Amino acid sequence: MDPEAFTEAANALKFALDVAQPHLLACLYNKVNTLQSVADCLNSKGLRTAPGSEFTPTAVRRLMLAFNVSF
């Protein structure tokens, strides 16, 4: 892996752990039960992905897999 790609991956992981994880868990606690509804929940909180995009169902799925959480 080239150093720049490694840095981007490390920054994305740090973002996920520091910013997204608590909000993801809060959305799941509120009984949302589809990837789209979790994405909507995160977007409604004003959160964006590490690159600055809105959350999509695919991005949510990747986060949930990374944190080993499910519905």
Legacy VTK file of the C-alpha trace (Angstrom):
# vtk DataFile Version 3.0
C-alpha trace
ASCII
DATASET POLYDATA
POINTS 71 float
0.000 0.000 0.000
1.415 3.362 -0.905
1.951 5.811 1.989
-0.723 8.242 0.809
-3.385 5.530 0.601
-2.353 4.281 4.027
-2.734 7.784 5.473
-6.195 8.171 3.911
-7.286 4.803 5.325
-5.936 5.707 8.761
-7.736 9.063 8.693
-11.006 7.393 7.686
-10.693 4.892 10.532
-9.931 7.641 13.058
-12.961 9.594 11.815
-15.163 6.517 12.109
-14.035 5.782 15.657
-14.069 9.352 16.941
-17.091 10.796 15.167
-19.348 8.261 13.516
-19.436 5.368 15.985
-21.341 7.061 18.822
-23.904 8.472 16.387
-24.255 5.160 14.575
-24.956 3.398 17.861
-27.451 6.107 18.851
-29.310 5.655 15.558
-29.410 1.889 16.080
-30.628 2.392 19.659
-33.538 4.411 18.248
-34.761 1.262 16.512
-33.971 2.167 12.911
-33.912 -1.080 10.967
-32.717 -0.467 7.414
-29.407 0.771 6.054
-31.222 3.691 4.418
-32.883 4.704 7.682
-29.513 4.656 9.464
-28.031 6.784 6.667
-30.966 9.201 6.999
-30.466 9.326 10.770
-26.749 10.125 10.447
-27.383 12.717 7.738
-30.119 14.376 9.824
-27.545 14.869 12.574
-25.393 16.781 10.086
-22.731 14.097 9.950
-20.777 13.453 6.779
-18.362 10.726 5.776
-14.624 11.354 6.109
-14.435 12.697 2.523
-17.389 15.005 3.249
-20.234 13.186 1.486
-23.632 12.324 2.883
-23.998 8.817 4.260
-25.388 6.197 1.898
-26.637 2.707 2.708
-23.313 1.327 1.424
-21.302 3.624 3.716
-23.485 2.593 6.655
-22.986 -1.090 5.842
-19.227 -0.612 5.822
-19.348 1.175 9.179
-21.506 -1.527 10.711
-19.142 -4.228 9.463
-16.125 -2.305 10.766
-17.715 -2.023 14.215
-19.197 -5.514 14.121
-22.710 -4.267 14.865
-26.015 -5.311 13.359
-29.719 -4.523 13.651
LINES 1 72
71 0 1 2 3 4 5 6 7 8 9 10 11 12 13 14 15 16 17 18 19 20 21 22 23 24 25 26 27 28 29 30 31 32 33 34 35 36 37 38 39 40 41 42 43 44 45 46 47 48 49 50 51 52 53 54 55 56 57 58 59 60 61 62 63 64 65 66 67 68 69 70
